[in-house]
């Protein structure tokens, strides 16, 4: 039985290969991040709740920002995982896509697709618009939305140094994640 399943997988592999090899760069104006295996990619897709797509657990409004969102690509039905917006930190894709929950959109950004790295259909969204709209919306709202959600964390410096969730995690687990006590031993051995 295992051999039969393996043979079926091998037969299906050539059929599946062209899907991930499709070129979506036509018309893209995405800025390069000089990342390994990045390719400009512009395509139409439906904004979906990834967990809903995979499990059928589908709360209203894509989970109201508590879920990872995905792009169900119109050209081939592939579920693309957007994990970054156009800002420098690897954050923000869900914040950018939430206003478009369930809608058909066109996105422009960078696709990371390298099976050897285990990175398949990872997307860095830079611009988004509903299908048929003239104007693009830059995908750069994450920091502003974060500041609105955390008014108590106003101040200078990077957002993550002021984020209450990050500060709580550091208080519980230390800066290294080894735990506060273990970290003190680690710091003493390294720096004293």
C-alpha positions as CSV (number, residue, x, y, z in Angstrom):
1,X,0.0,0.0,0.0
2,X,2.9,2.4,0.8
3,X,4.4,1.7,-2.6
4,X,1.1,2.4,-4.3
5,X,0.8,5.8,-2.5
6,X,4.4,6.7,-3.3
7,X,3.9,5.8,-6.9
8,X,0.7,8.0,-7.1
9,X,2.6,10.9,-5.5
10,X,5.4,10.6,-8.0
11,X,2.8,10.5,-10.9
12,X,1.1,13.6,-9.5
13,X,4.4,15.6,-8.9
14,X,4.9,16.6,-12.6
15,X,1.3,17.8,-12.8
16,X,1.6,20.0,-9.6
17,X,5.0,21.4,-10.6
18,X,3.8,23.9,-13.2
19,X,1.4,25.5,-10.7
20,X,4.2,26.7,-8.4
21,X,6.3,27.6,-11.4
22,X,3.8,30.0,-12.9
23,X,5.1,33.5,-13.5
24,X,3.0,36.3,-12.0
25,X,5.6,39.1,-12.6
26,X,3.8,40.7,-15.5
27,X,2.7,44.2,-14.6
28,X,4.3,44.0,-11.2
29,X,5.8,47.2,-9.8
30,X,7.1,45.6,-6.6
31,X,10.3,46.9,-5.0
32,X,12.9,44.3,-4.5
33,X,14.0,43.4,-1.0
34,X,17.0,41.4,-2.4
35,X,15.7,38.3,-0.6
36,X,16.8,34.9,-1.9
37,X,14.2,33.4,-4.2
38,X,12.1,36.6,-4.4
39,X,10.1,37.3,-7.6
40,X,7.8,40.2,-8.3
41,X,4.2,38.9,-8.3
42,X,0.9,40.7,-9.2
43,X,-2.3,38.6,-9.2
44,X,-5.9,38.6,-8.3
45,X,-7.1,36.6,-5.2
46,X,-9.8,36.3,-2.6
47,X,-8.8,37.4,0.9
48,X,-9.5,34.4,3.2
49,X,-9.0,33.3,6.8
50,X,-6.4,30.6,6.5
51,X,-7.7,28.5,9.4
52,X,-11.2,28.7,7.9
53,X,-9.9,27.5,4.6
54,X,-8.0,24.6,6.2
55,X,-10.4,23.5,8.9
56,X,-13.8,24.9,8.2
57,X,-13.7,26.9,11.5
58,X,-14.9,30.2,10.1
59,X,-15.7,33.1,12.4
60,X,-17.3,36.3,11.1
61,X,-15.0,38.9,9.4
62,X,-12.0,36.6,9.2
63,X,-11.7,36.5,13.0
64,X,-11.6,40.3,13.4
65,X,-7.8,40.4,13.2
66,X,-7.0,37.5,15.5
67,X,-6.3,35.1,12.6
68,X,-3.7,34.8,9.8
69,X,-5.2,35.8,6.5
70,X,-4.4,34.3,3.1
71,X,-4.9,35.0,-0.6
72,X,-6.7,32.3,-2.5
73,X,-5.2,33.0,-6.0
74,X,-7.8,33.3,-8.8
75,X,-5.5,31.9,-11.5
76,X,-4.9,28.5,-10.0
77,X,-6.7,28.2,-6.6
78,X,-3.5,28.2,-4.7
79,X,-3.6,29.4,-1.1
80,X,-0.8,32.0,-0.8
81,X,0.5,33.0,2.7
82,X,1.2,36.7,2.9
83,X,3.5,37.2,5.9
84,X,4.7,40.7,5.5
85,X,3.6,44.2,4.3
86,X,5.8,46.8,2.7
87,X,7.3,48.1,6.0
88,X,10.8,47.1,7.2
89,X,9.7,44.6,9.9
90,X,8.2,41.2,9.0
91,X,4.8,42.2,10.2
92,X,1.5,43.6,9.0
93,X,0.1,41.4,6.3
94,X,-3.1,40.5,8.2
95,X,-3.7,44.1,9.2
96,X,-3.4,45.2,5.6
97,X,-5.7,42.5,4.3
98,X,-8.4,42.5,7.0
99,X,-10.5,45.4,5.5
100,X,-10.8,43.2,2.4
101,X,-12.0,40.0,4.1
102,X,-13.9,37.8,1.7
103,X,-13.3,40.3,-1.2
104,X,-11.7,39.8,-4.6
105,X,-8.5,41.9,-4.6
106,X,-5.5,42.5,-6.8
107,X,-2.2,42.5,-5.0
108,X,1.4,43.5,-6.0
109,X,4.4,42.4,-4.1
110,X,7.1,39.8,-3.9
111,X,6.7,36.0,-3.9
112,X,9.2,33.7,-2.2
113,X,9.0,30.3,-3.7
114,X,11.8,27.8,-3.0
115,X,10.9,24.2,-2.2
116,X,14.5,23.5,-1.1
117,X,14.1,26.0,1.7
118,X,10.6,24.9,2.4
119,X,9.3,28.4,1.4
120,X,6.4,27.9,-1.0
121,X,4.0,30.7,-1.9
122,X,5.2,33.1,0.8
123,X,4.1,36.6,-0.1
124,X,5.2,40.1,0.8
125,X,2.3,42.3,-0.1
126,X,3.2,45.9,-1.0
127,X,0.0,47.2,-2.6
128,X,-3.6,46.1,-2.7
129,X,-6.8,47.1,-4.3
130,X,-10.3,45.6,-4.9
131,X,-10.6,44.1,-8.3
132,X,-11.7,46.8,-10.7
133,X,-10.6,49.7,-8.5
134,X,-8.2,52.3,-10.1
135,X,-6.2,53.3,-7.0
136,X,-3.8,51.1,-5.2
137,X,-3.5,51.2,-1.4
138,X,0.0,51.0,0.0
139,X,0.4,48.1,2.5
140,X,2.1,50.2,5.2
141,X,-0.6,50.7,7.9
142,X,0.7,48.2,10.5
143,X,2.7,50.6,12.7
144,X,-0.2,53.1,12.7
145,X,-2.7,50.4,13.6
146,X,-0.4,49.1,16.3
147,X,0.0,52.6,17.8
148,X,-3.8,53.0,17.8
149,X,-4.3,49.7,19.6
150,X,-1.6,50.4,22.2
151,X,-1.9,54.1,23.2
152,X,-0.2,53.3,26.5
153,X,3.0,52.4,24.6
154,X,3.7,55.9,23.2
155,X,7.4,56.8,23.1
156,X,10.5,56.9,21.0
157,X,12.3,54.0,19.5
158,X,11.1,50.8,17.8
159,X,7.6,49.6,18.5
160,X,8.7,46.2,19.8
161,X,10.6,47.8,22.7
162,X,7.3,49.3,23.9
163,X,4.9,46.6,23.0
164,X,3.1,45.3,26.2
165,X,3.0,41.7,24.8
166,X,6.7,41.7,24.1
167,X,7.5,43.3,27.5
168,X,5.4,40.6,29.3
169,X,7.1,37.8,27.4
170,X,10.6,39.2,28.4
171,X,9.5,39.6,32.0
172,X,8.4,35.9,32.0
173,X,11.0,34.3,29.9
174,X,13.9,36.8,29.8
175,X,15.5,38.3,26.7
176,X,16.9,35.1,25.4
177,X,13.8,32.9,26.1
178,X,15.8,30.7,28.5
179,X,13.9,31.9,31.5
180,X,14.9,34.7,33.9
181,X,17.1,32.6,36.2
182,X,18.8,30.7,33.4
183,X,19.4,33.9,31.6
184,X,21.2,35.5,34.6
185,X,23.6,32.5,34.7
186,X,24.1,32.8,30.9
187,X,24.8,36.6,31.2
188,X,27.2,36.1,34.1
189,X,29.2,33.4,32.2
190,X,29.3,35.5,29.0
191,X,29.9,39.0,30.3
192,X,31.5,38.8,33.7
